[in-house]
């Protein structure tokens, strides 16, 4: 007889007769045994030691569910489920959310996945940083050997040994030697240097600093310009006063000359007789109104 269909499992009747098929119109001989026995709900024994599983179940004993078709990285508890494993997401569990998949840890660092898609790198000796990308040089691995505030340098971890950058007043491989900070003299413009134990202080001579020289030079220029402007103002004022005085003096000379000529004419007209001449001087003389020649005018 043909094997029973999984969609239409057999129905066992009394007397050991099993009917199966879409209309239960086919029969098969009973007495097949499976050891171990098939799952009582998910399958039945078709032949000796052959379990026929119900739809959605699989396995030798029909006790394993079938995941949803296309489920990649998922599990199931009931048939047709797709429950994603850790680090996977999506309807078919095909989206990798494990941060360590991209190997973010450099220099043979060990990556560990954390929650929410985060990761953590465990760096090997000699490396540090979030992704183990930073090489630790002697200054980090062995500590700074520099004394008296010296700075440890190792070429960003690439140097084989550490070096020290010493502050002023110290020298030596590890800045262990104290030197005179005033040798050579660091003060400019003949300033006096005083060593104060690893440092120095300058005492500047008076009027020796470049800043003071610039100030004095600027003051001299300002006073020079001010003196020139003052001289121009004084000269202009004196010029105006001189012109006014000169004009008055010239006017008086012309007026006196005109009076003498008038007096001589009067004396000539009166044949040498003594006359009293009373001349009234005006308060202001306008030279523009005085004639150049007054010999023919009558008084």
C-alpha positions as CSV (number, residue, x, y, z in Angstrom):
1,X,0.0,0.0,0.0
2,X,1.2,3.6,-0.6
3,X,2.4,5.6,2.4
4,X,-0.1,7.6,4.3
5,X,-0.2,11.3,3.5
6,X,1.1,13.8,6.1
7,X,-1.9,16.0,5.4
8,X,-4.3,13.1,6.1
9,X,-2.9,10.9,8.9
10,X,-4.4,7.5,9.4
11,X,-7.3,6.9,11.7
12,X,-7.0,3.7,13.8
13,X,-10.2,1.8,14.2
14,X,-11.1,-1.1,16.5
15,X,-9.4,-4.4,15.7
16,X,-6.2,-2.7,14.6
17,X,-7.5,-1.5,11.3
18,X,-6.0,1.8,10.2
19,X,-7.7,4.0,7.6
20,X,-6.0,7.0,5.9
21,X,-6.4,9.2,2.9
22,X,-8.5,12.3,2.1
23,X,-11.7,10.3,2.5
24,X,-10.4,7.6,4.8
25,X,-10.9,5.2,2.0
26,X,-7.4,3.5,2.1
27,X,-6.3,1.0,4.7
28,X,-3.0,-0.5,5.8
29,X,-2.0,-3.3,7.9
30,X,-1.6,-2.5,11.6
31,X,1.1,-3.6,13.9
32,X,4.0,-1.3,12.8
33,X,6.1,-0.4,15.8
34,X,8.7,2.4,16.2
35,X,11.3,2.3,18.8
36,X,11.6,4.8,20.3
37,X,8.0,5.7,19.8
38,X,7.0,8.7,17.7
39,X,5.6,11.8,19.3
40,X,2.0,10.9,20.1
41,X,0.6,14.2,18.8
42,X,3.1,15.2,16.1
43,X,3.5,11.9,14.2
44,X,2.7,8.3,13.8
45,X,4.5,5.1,13.1
46,X,4.2,4.2,9.4
47,X,6.6,1.2,9.2
48,X,8.8,-0.4,11.7
49,X,11.0,2.4,13.1
50,X,9.7,4.9,10.6
51,X,7.8,8.0,12.0
52,X,5.5,9.9,9.7
53,X,5.3,13.6,11.0
54,X,2.4,16.0,11.0
55,X,2.8,19.2,9.0
56,X,5.0,21.7,10.9
57,X,7.1,19.0,12.6
58,X,10.2,17.1,11.7
59,X,12.9,14.9,13.1
60,X,13.2,11.2,13.6
61,X,10.5,11.3,16.4
62,X,8.6,14.2,15.0
63,X,9.4,16.3,18.0
64,X,11.2,19.2,16.2
65,X,9.2,22.2,14.9
66,X,9.7,23.6,11.5
67,X,10.7,27.3,11.3
68,X,9.1,29.8,9.0
69,X,10.2,29.4,5.4
70,X,13.2,31.6,4.8
71,X,14.2,31.9,8.4
72,X,18.0,32.2,8.5
73,X,19.2,32.6,12.0
74,X,16.1,31.8,14.0
75,X,14.5,29.2,16.2
76,X,11.0,28.0,16.8
77,X,8.9,26.6,19.7
78,X,5.8,26.1,17.7
79,X,5.7,25.3,14.0
80,X,6.3,28.2,11.5
81,X,7.9,30.6,14.0
82,X,11.2,32.5,13.5
83,X,12.7,33.6,16.8
84,X,16.0,35.3,16.2
85,X,19.2,34.3,17.9
86,X,21.4,36.9,19.7
87,X,23.0,39.3,17.3
88,X,20.3,38.9,14.6
89,X,17.2,40.8,13.8
90,X,14.5,41.1,11.1
91,X,11.5,39.1,10.0
92,X,13.6,36.3,8.8
93,X,16.5,36.9,11.3
94,X,18.8,37.8,8.5
95,X,20.1,41.2,9.8
96,X,23.4,41.0,11.6
97,X,23.4,43.4,14.6
98,X,26.5,42.1,16.1
99,X,29.1,44.9,16.3
100,X,32.0,42.6,16.3
101,X,31.2,41.2,12.9
102,X,33.1,44.0,11.3
103,X,36.2,43.3,13.4
104,X,36.6,46.8,14.8
105,X,39.4,45.9,17.1
106,X,42.9,46.5,15.6
107,X,46.2,45.0,16.4
108,X,44.8,41.6,17.3
109,X,42.4,43.0,19.9
110,X,39.6,40.8,21.2
111,X,36.1,42.1,20.5
112,X,33.1,41.4,22.8
113,X,29.5,42.2,21.8
114,X,27.5,44.3,24.3
115,X,23.9,45.3,24.4
116,X,22.3,47.6,21.9
117,X,24.8,46.8,19.2
118,X,27.8,48.1,21.2
119,X,31.2,46.3,21.5
120,X,34.3,46.4,23.7
121,X,37.9,45.7,22.7
122,X,40.4,44.0,24.9
123,X,43.8,45.2,23.7
124,X,47.0,43.2,23.8
125,X,50.0,44.6,25.7
126,X,51.4,47.7,24.0
127,X,48.2,49.0,22.6
128,X,45.3,51.1,23.9
129,X,42.3,53.1,22.7
130,X,38.7,52.2,22.0
131,X,39.7,50.1,19.0
132,X,43.3,49.3,20.2
133,X,44.5,51.7,17.5
134,X,47.0,53.5,19.7
135,X,50.5,52.1,20.2
136,X,51.8,52.5,23.7
137,X,55.4,53.6,23.8
138,X,57.9,53.6,26.6
139,X,56.4,56.7,28.3
140,X,53.1,54.8,28.8
141,X,54.3,51.3,29.4
142,X,57.1,52.2,31.8
143,X,56.0,55.6,33.0
144,X,57.9,58.9,32.6
145,X,61.5,58.8,33.8
146,X,61.8,62.6,33.6
147,X,62.5,64.6,36.7
148,X,61.8,68.2,37.7
149,X,58.8,68.6,35.5
150,X,60.4,67.3,32.3
151,X,58.1,66.0,29.5
152,X,58.5,62.4,28.4
153,X,58.5,62.0,24.6
154,X,58.6,58.7,22.6
155,X,57.5,59.8,19.1
156,X,53.9,58.8,19.8
157,X,54.9,55.3,20.8
158,X,57.2,54.6,17.8
159,X,60.5,55.2,19.6
160,X,62.3,52.3,21.2
161,X,63.2,54.3,24.3
162,X,61.9,57.4,26.1
163,X,63.5,60.9,26.0
164,X,63.0,63.9,28.2
165,X,62.3,67.5,27.3
166,X,63.7,69.5,30.2
167,X,62.4,72.9,31.4
168,X,64.8,75.9,31.7
169,X,67.4,75.4,34.4
170,X,67.7,71.6,34.1
171,X,69.6,69.3,31.9
172,X,70.7,65.7,31.6
173,X,69.1,62.6,30.1
174,X,66.3,62.7,32.7
175,X,66.5,66.4,33.6
176,X,68.3,65.4,36.8
177,X,71.0,68.1,36.6
178,X,70.3,71.7,37.8
179,X,72.0,74.4,35.7
180,X,72.3,78.2,36.0
181,X,69.4,79.6,34.1
182,X,71.3,82.9,33.5
183,X,74.0,81.2,31.4
184,X,73.8,82.4,28.7
185,X,72.0,85.5,29.6
186,X,68.4,85.3,28.3
187,X,67.6,88.9,29.1
188,X,67.6,91.3,26.2
189,X,68.8,94.9,26.0
190,X,71.6,94.3,28.6
191,X,69.1,93.3,31.2
192,X,70.4,91.8,34.5
193,X,69.5,88.1,35.0
194,X,68.9,86.5,38.4
195,X,68.8,82.7,38.8
196,X,65.9,81.6,41.1
197,X,66.5,77.8,41.1
198,X,65.5,76.4,37.8
199,X,64.1,79.6,36.5
200,X,65.3,83.2,36.0
201,X,64.1,86.8,36.3
202,X,65.2,89.8,34.3
203,X,65.7,93.3,35.6
204,X,65.6,95.8,32.7
205,X,67.7,99.0,32.7
206,X,65.8,102.3,32.6
207,X,64.9,103.5,29.2
208,X,66.5,100.4,27.7
209,X,63.4,98.4,26.8
210,X,62.3,98.5,23.1
211,X,58.8,99.4,24.2
212,X,60.1,102.5,26.1
213,X,62.2,103.5,23.1
214,X,59.1,103.4,21.0
215,X,57.1,105.5,23.5
216,X,59.8,108.2,23.7
217,X,60.2,108.3,19.9
218,X,56.4,108.7,19.6
219,X,56.3,111.5,22.1
220,X,59.1,113.3,20.3
221,X,57.3,113.1,17.0
222,X,54.1,114.4,18.6
223,X,55.8,117.3,20.3
224,X,57.5,118.2,17.1
225,X,54.3,118.3,15.1
226,X,52.6,120.3,17.9
227,X,55.5,122.8,17.9
228,X,55.3,123.2,14.1
229,X,51.5,123.8,14.2
230,X,51.9,126.3,17.1
231,X,54.6,128.2,15.1
232,X,52.3,128.4,12.1
233,X,49.5,129.7,14.2
234,X,51.7,132.4,15.8
235,X,53.2,133.4,12.4
236,X,49.7,133.7,10.9
237,X,48.5,135.8,13.8
238,X,51.6,138.1,13.6
239,X,51.2,138.4,9.9
240,X,47.6,139.6,10.2
241,X,48.5,142.1,12.9
242,X,51.4,143.4,10.9
243,X,49.2,143.9,7.8
244,X,46.7,145.9,9.8
245,X,49.4,148.1,11.4
246,X,51.1,148.6,8.0
247,X,47.9,149.6,6.4
248,X,47.2,152.2,9.1
249,X,50.8,153.6,8.9
250,X,50.6,154.0,5.1
251,X,47.2,155.7,5.5
252,X,48.6,158.2,8.0
253,X,51.5,159.0,5.8
254,X,49.3,159.7,2.8
255,X,46.9,161.8,4.9
256,X,49.8,163.9,6.4
257,X,51.2,164.5,3.0
258,X,47.8,165.7,1.8
259,X,47.5,168.1,4.7
260,X,50.9,169.7,4.1
261,X,49.9,170.3,0.5
262,X,46.7,172.0,1.5
263,X,48.5,174.2,4.0
264,X,51.0,175.3,1.4
265,X,48.1,176.2,-1.0
266,X,46.4,178.4,1.6
267,X,49.6,180.2,2.3
268,X,50.1,180.9,-1.4
269,X,46.5,182.2,-1.9
270,X,46.9,184.7,1.0
271,X,50.2,186.3,-0.1
272,X,52.2,185.2,2.9
273,X,49.9,186.7,5.5
274,X,49.7,184.9,8.8
275,X,46.6,182.9,9.0
276,X,45.3,180.6,11.6
277,X,44.6,177.2,10.0
278,X,42.3,175.0,12.0
279,X,42.2,171.5,10.5
280,X,39.7,169.0,11.9
281,X,40.9,165.4,11.6
282,X,38.3,162.8,10.9
283,X,37.9,159.9,13.2
284,X,38.6,157.4,10.5
285,X,40.3,157.9,7.1
286,X,39.2,155.8,4.2
287,X,42.2,155.8,1.9
288,X,40.1,154.8,-1.1
289,X,38.3,158.2,-1.0
290,X,41.4,160.3,-0.8
291,X,42.6,161.7,-4.2
292,X,46.1,161.0,-5.4
293,X,46.6,164.6,-6.3
294,X,44.9,167.4,-4.4
295,X,46.8,170.4,-5.9
296,X,43.8,171.7,-7.9
297,X,41.1,171.3,-5.3
298,X,39.7,174.3,-3.4
299,X,39.5,174.4,0.3
